[in-house]
Amino acid sequence: MLAIVGCIVVIVGVLGGFALEGGPFLVLMQLAEFIIIGCSALGALLISTPRNTLVKLTGKLLGAFKGSAISKNTYLDLVKLMYEVFQLSRKEGLIALESHIERPEESSVFSRYPRFLKERSLVHFMCDTFRLVILGGVPPPRHGGAHGRRHRDTAP
C-alpha cells in the first residue's frame, strides 16, 4: 500500500511541478522517450548489479506491491498477548516470564495466539526484549518518568 502511495506522490509531484512552470502536458506523453529512459535505466541496473542482488531486488519489488503478511488480527493478538504478559509480570514478578519467553512455543500464554506464533521474527523480537528487561538491562518504566518531572539542575 505504501508503495502505491509513493508512486502517486511522485506522479503528482512531477506533474504538479510541470504545471507550475506552465509546461504543456502533451509533451510528457512521448512513448519513445519512456522506452528510451526506462530501458536505459534498466540496462544500467543490469550492468552494474550482481545477480544475487537482482534476485533480491525483484523479490523486494514484488513484495512491496503484495503487502504485508501481518494482518490486523495479528496486531490485535499481539496487543492481547502483551496485556497477558504484563499482567503476569505485575502479579507474579518478572521472573515468572522467564519460562514463557525462553520457550514461547511451549508457553501457555503464547500458545493462545497461534497467528502471532507463526511470525517467528516478531516472537524473537518480543522474547529478546523481555529477556533484556528480566536480566536488568532495561529498567522497567516508572510513572512520571523523565517527561513528568524536572531535573534538579534546571530552573523552575
RAZIWO-V966260 format. One record per residue. N is the residue number from 0. RES is the residue in one letter. SS is DSSP state (H for helix, E for strand, C for the rest). PSI is psi as a letter, one per 20 degrees, with the letter a starting at -180 (none if undefined). D_LAST is the distance of its C-alpha to the last C-alpha in whole Angstrom. Layout:
<<N,RES,SS,PSI,D_LAST> <N,RES,SS,PSI,D_LAST>>
This chain:
<<0,M,C,g,48> <1,L,H,h,45> <2,A,H,h,48> <3,I,H,g,49> <4,V,H,g,46> <5,G,H,g,46> <6,C,H,g,49> <7,I,H,g,49> <8,V,H,g,46> <9,V,H,g,48> <10,I,H,g,51> <11,V,H,g,49> <12,G,H,g,47> <13,V,H,g,51> <14,L,H,h,52> <15,G,H,g,50> <16,G,H,h,49> <17,F,H,g,53> <18,A,H,h,53> <19,L,H,h,51> <20,E,C,j,53> <21,G,C,k,56> <22,G,C,q,58> <23,P,C,p,61> <24,F,H,h,60> <25,L,H,h,64> <26,V,H,h,63> <27,L,H,h,61> <28,M,C,m,64> <29,Q,C,o,66> <30,L,H,g,67> <31,A,H,h,68> <32,E,H,g,65> <33,F,H,g,63> <34,I,H,g,66> <35,I,H,g,65> <36,I,H,g,62> <37,G,H,g,61> <38,C,H,h,64> <39,S,H,g,63> <40,A,H,g,60> <41,L,H,g,61> <42,G,H,g,64> <43,A,H,h,61> <44,L,H,g,59> <45,L,H,h,62> <46,I,H,g,63> <47,S,H,i,60> <48,T,C,p,59> <49,P,C,q,60> <50,R,H,g,62> <51,N,H,h,60> <52,T,H,h,57> <53,L,H,h,59> <54,V,H,g,59> <55,K,H,g,56> <56,L,H,g,55> <57,T,H,g,57> <58,G,H,g,56> <59,K,H,h,52> <60,L,H,g,54> <61,L,H,h,56> <62,G,H,h,53> <63,A,H,h,50> <64,F,H,i,53> <65,K,H,h,53> <66,G,C,r,50> <67,S,C,q,48> <68,A,C,i,50> <69,I,C,o,47> <70,S,C,r,47> <71,K,H,h,45> <72,N,H,h,47> <73,T,H,g,46> <74,Y,H,h,42> <75,L,H,g,42> <76,D,H,h,44> <77,L,H,g,41> <78,V,H,g,39> <79,K,H,g,41> <80,L,H,g,42> <81,M,H,g,38> <82,Y,H,g,37> <83,E,H,g,40> <84,V,H,g,39> <85,F,H,h,36> <86,Q,H,g,37> <87,L,H,g,40> <88,S,H,h,37> <89,R,H,g,35> <90,K,H,g,38> <91,E,H,i,40> <92,G,C,r,37> <93,L,H,h,37> <94,I,H,h,40> <95,A,H,h,42> <96,L,H,i,41> <97,E,H,g,43> <98,S,H,h,47> <99,H,H,g,46> <100,I,H,h,44> <101,E,H,h,46> <102,R,C,m,49> <103,P,H,h,48> <104,E,H,i,52> <105,E,H,i,53> <106,S,C,p,49> <107,S,C,h,50> <108,V,C,g,47> <109,F,H,h,47> <110,S,H,i,51> <111,R,H,i,50> <112,Y,C,m,48> <113,P,H,h,51> <114,R,H,g,50> <115,F,H,h,47> <116,L,H,h,49> <117,K,H,h,51> <118,E,C,n,48> <119,R,H,h,49> <120,S,H,h,46> <121,L,H,g,43> <122,V,H,g,44> <123,H,H,g,44> <124,F,H,g,41> <125,M,H,g,39> <126,C,H,g,41> <127,D,H,h,40> <128,T,H,g,36> <129,F,H,h,37> <130,R,H,g,39> <131,L,H,g,36> <132,V,H,g,33> <133,I,H,g,36> <134,L,H,i,37> <135,G,C,j,33> <136,G,C,h,32> <137,V,C,p,30> <138,P,C,q,27> <139,P,C,q,28> <140,P,C,q,25> <141,R,C,q,22> <142,H,C,p,21> <143,G,C,k,17> <144,G,C,b,17> <145,A,C,h,15> <146,H,C,h,15> <147,G,C,i,14> <148,R,C,q,11> <149,R,C,q,8> <150,H,C,q,9> <151,R,C,h,9> <152,D,C,j,9> <153,T,C,q,7> <154,A,C,q,4> <155,P,C,none,0>>
